[in-house]
Amino acid sequence: MFQTIPIWEIDNYIEYYDNIMIIDLRNNQSYQKSHIKGAVNLPYEEMDSWISTLPKDKLLIFYCARGGQSMMVCRKLEPYGYKVVSIANGIAYYRGKYMAWGR
């Protein structure tokens, strides 16, 4: 079973884990407005085009707007040997030091 973490815990992962990939599943417009620094934007709606390109040697941390899409992606990937984490309840309430705001 994959791990689910609260949004505020992302700071610890960024600071203390080396081999991670943070993935923002929201659409590009939402990503441009705000995202976690260092996150890669891979929209959920385009999952079929990017899912096979994900590395199996990294801890993949997924987030979306409210948490539902990140849980679905983790459920899909975990049985295939991917190390995945879902951020519960999405990014909506994150105001930590790793928030990147759009222009």
N, C-alpha and C positions, 0 to 999 in steps of 0.2 A: 504494500500500500504506500502510495506517495505521501510526502509530508505537506501539510498546509501550515503556513506561518502568517502571523499578523503583519500588516504593512510596515509598522515601525521597526520590525526585526530586519528589514532589508539593509538598514545601515550596518548591522553586524556582519551580514554576509559580504557586503562590499568591502568592509574594512579588514575582515579576518580570513576570507577565503580567496585563494588565488585563481582557482580553476573553475570560474563560473561564467555563465552567459545569461544576461538578463534580457527577457523578451517581452516586449509590449505588444499585446494582441489587438489593440484598438486600431481604428482606421488612421490613415496618415494625417488627416486634419486634426484629430484629437492628439495624436503624438506631437505634432508641430506646436500645439498650444502649451503642452506640458508633458514631461516624461521624467523618468528616473535617469539621471546622468549615466551614460554608458549603455543604456538599453538599446537594443536593436528593434526596429519596428517591423514585425512580421504579422500583418493583419490576419485575424482569425478567418475572415471570409476567403482568404487566399491560401489557406492551409495546404491544400492539395499540391500547390506549386513549390512550397518550401519545406514541407515536413521531412522529406528524404535527405535534405541537406544538413540537418542538425547533427552536431558532433555527439558521439556517445561517450567521449572521454571527458566531458565537462558536466558540471552540475547546471542544469537548465532551470532557471527561475522564471516562471511565467506570471504575468499580471494582465488584467484587463480593467474595464471600468468598474464592475461590481463583483467579480470573482467567479462567475459561472463559466465563462469561456475558458479561463485558465484551468479550472478543474476538469473540464471536458478534454482539453488537450493532454493534460497529465494522465488522465485515465486511458487515453488512446496510446500514449507513448510508453508508459511504465511497463506493460507486459513485454515490450520488445527490448528491454534492457537499458533504456534511457534512465539516467538519474534526474528526477524531476521534482520541482517544488512549485506549489501553487500559492500565490498570495491571496489570502482570504479577504473577501469583500472588496477587492480591487484597489485602485489607486485613489479613489475619490477623497479619502481623508488624509492622505499623506501630505505633510508640509515640512518634511525633514530637510536636512542639509544637502541631500543629493537630488533634490527636485530641480529640474531644468525648465525654466519658463520660456515660452516662445516670445517672439517679437511682436 
